[in-house]
Amino acid sequence: MLSLQEIEKIYFTEENAVEAVTDISLSVEDGEFVSFIGPSGCGKTTVLSIIAGLIPPTSGRILMNGTEISGFSKETGYMLQEDYLFPWLTIRKNIELGLIITGMHNEDTVEKTMSLLAQLGLGDKADAFPSELSGGMRQRAALVRMLAPEPSLLLLDEPFSALDYQTKLKLEDLVSHTLNSQQKTAILVTHDLSEAIAMSDRIFLFSTNPGSIYNVYQVPETFRRMLPLEARNHPEFHPFFQRIWKELENVENQHPNTP
């Protein structure tokens, strides 16, 4: 569904050029959930931003369903650590914004969006303002806003990291169930290795200076289709975690001064 071919990003200043990522080549299958992990500064979010069309690559190609793309695509939805709901708009108005921007705002799409809001437990909050909702509720509203225009590729940039641990676990299950039921393709950037394992089909480990793909892990089939909380309790979870953790430490030790 998505193919990145030899993506490179160089940031130029008046004094020098900094190679952020180099030779990023990967593919994501239709309906697959993959995660990007790695040390801070390894380029995970840079690659996600390039896929989203927020920044252009210096070189390389991005193909979606076999067609080369550049810039923003209506097929892509983005969810960030902050919910970025407009505080002066009700939840209903906030989640309809994606429909308006993409030219999809009509009676049918609004009805589907409100139905999804109800499915995620916020049906009675449609006319509330963001300040009246908890952090977890706001992120659920942000999820509905992202899904409203029915994108085929979802980009998730640490969407749970600002939440308390209990809310984070509940929202992981909710997002995983929602995306699986809608057969969405998703890429998650996270610093939480447990989260990556619990939610993903495959995991890409990035190294630094410049950012590149160090290794790729196939999550075991035995718990890949479980909800994240259930997967965390599977007996094979911890050994698999330790295997990746050791390699992650190796990557970090290679560049101990990376911020």
N, C-alpha and C positions, 0 to 999 in steps of 0.2 A: 504494500500500500504506500509506503514511504521509502525512498532511497536517497541516501546522502553519498555523494561521490567526491572523495578527495577534498573535503571542505577545509579551507584555511582562512584564518582571520588574523590580520596584522593591524595593530593600531599605530598610526603615525603621529609623531609630535615634531616640533621644530628641531629637537635635538636627536631623536633616535626613532627606531621602529621596534615595537614590541610584538612578538609573535604569540598571540593568545592561544590559538589551537592550530594544529597541523594534521593533515592527512586523516581527517575524520571520514571514514567510509563505513556505513552500516545500513541495514534494511530493517524495516518493521512490517510484519505481516498484518493483514486485515484482521481486526479484532484482538490483536495482541496488546499486552500491557508490558512495557519495558521501563526500567529505571536507570538513571544515571547517578552514579556515586563516585566519590573521590575526594581528595583533600581540598581545602579552600584554595581558590585560585587556579583550579585545574581546567576551567573552561566549560563546566556543565551548563551553567546558565547562558553563557555565550552561545553555545550550540543551540540551546532551546530558543533563544532570541532570534537566531538566524533562521531556524525552521519556521518561527512565527512571522518572519518578515519584518521584525522590528529593526534589525541591523542587517546590512548586506555582507555576504562573505567576500573576502578578498579574491578568492578563487574557489573553484569547485562548482558542483551542480546539485540541485535538489529536485527530485522527481516525486510527484504524487500520482499514484495510479498510472504511471508511465509517462506523465506529462510534466515537462520541466516547469517549475514555478519560480517566481522571484517576487519579493514583497508580500504584502498581506493577501491571504486567501480566505474566502468565505467558508472553506471547508475546515478551517482551524479555529478551535476555541482555546482560550488561555485563562488559567486560574492561578492567582498569585498568593503569596503568604498573607498579604493584606487583602481584605475583601473589596476595598475601594467602592463601596456603595455611596452614592451621593446622599449626604445627610438631610438635604432639604426635600428629597423625594421619598414617597412611600415605597415599601417593598414591591408592591405591584408595579409602580412606575419604574423602579430600578431594574426589575427583571425583564421589562418590556423593551429596554433600551437596545439590546442586541437585535431584537426583531426590527426595530425602527431603523437602526444603522444599516442592516443588511437588506432592507426593503421587503421584509417578510411579515410586517405587522398587518394582520387581518384578524377577522373574528375567529377563524379556525385555529390559527397559531396561538392566539391569546388564550383560547379555551384549553389547548393542550398544555400550555405553560402553566396556567393556573391549576390544572389537574396534577402536574408534576410537583408544584409547590405543595399541594395538599398531600401527595404521596410521601413527601419528605417531612411531613409533620408541621408545615407552616401555613396551612390553609386559613387559619384564623388570624394570621399575622399580615395578610396582604395589605391592609390599610394602616399598618403600624409604620413608624419611622425607624431607621437603623439604630438610633440611640436607645430604642426601647427593647432591643434584642440582645441576647448574650452573644459572645464570640462565636460559639458553635452554630447558633441560629443564623448569624450573619454569613458564615461560610457556607451554610446550606443554601441560603438565598443566592450567594455568589455562584454556587454550583448550578442552580436553576437558570440563572442569567446566562451562564456559559452554554448550557444545553438547549436553551430556547430556540436558537436558530438552526438546531440540529446539525452541528458540525460533525464531520466524520473522523477528525483527528483532534484529540484533546491534549493540551500541554499544561502540565501541573508543576508549578515552581514552588516547592516547599509549602503547599497549601495548608498543612496542619501544624507547622512548627511554632506558631504563636499561641496555640491552644494548650490548656492544661491536659495532663496525661490521660485522664479518664475520658474527657471530651474528644481528644485526639483518636483514641482507640475506637470509640463509637462512630466517629465520622469516617474513619478508614473503612469500617464495615459497611457503612451506608453508601459511601462513594463506590466501593468495590462492587456491591450488589447492584447499584444503579447502572454503572457502566457495563457490567456483564449482561444485565437484562436488556440493555439497549445495543449490545454488541459493538461497543465503541472501541476504537484504537486509541491508546493513551501512552504518553511519555511522562514519567515523573522524575523530577530532580529533587534529591533529598540528601541530607547528611545523616539520616537515621537508617542504618543498615538493616535493622529489624523490620522497619517499615517497607523498605525495598523488597526484602525477601517475602514478606507476608502478602504483598500486593501484586507482585510481578510474575510474568512468565519467563522473562530474561532480565539480567542485570549487566550493565556495561560499567566497568571500573575504569576511571580515567586517571592518568598520571599527569604530572605537571612539567612546566618549563621546557617546551610549550605543552599545552594540553593535548593529549592523544589517548586513544583507547589502549589500555594496558591488558585487559582481559575481558572475556564475556562468559557469563555463567547461565546455564539453563537451570531454572528452579525445578526441583524434583516434582514429578507428576503426582506423587503421593499426597502432597498438600497444596499443589498449585491452584486447584479450583475451590479450595476451602475459603471461607471468609477469613480475613486477616487475623482476627482474634483467635479463631480455631486453629489456624495454621501455626501461630506462635506457640501453641500448646502441643503440637505434634512432636513425637520423639525424635524425628529426623531434623527438626528445625535447628536445634542448638549445634549439632555437629556441622551442619551446612554453614551456619553463621560463623563458627570458629574458622572454617576453611577460608571464607572470604575475608574475615577480619585479619587473619595473618597476612594475606596479600595486601590488604589496605594499609597495614602497618609498614610493610616493606616499601610500598610506594611513598608513604609519608617520611620514612627514614632516609629515603634517597634524596629528599629535598627538605631537610629539617628546618630551614629558615623561611620556608614558604609561609606567608601570613595566613 
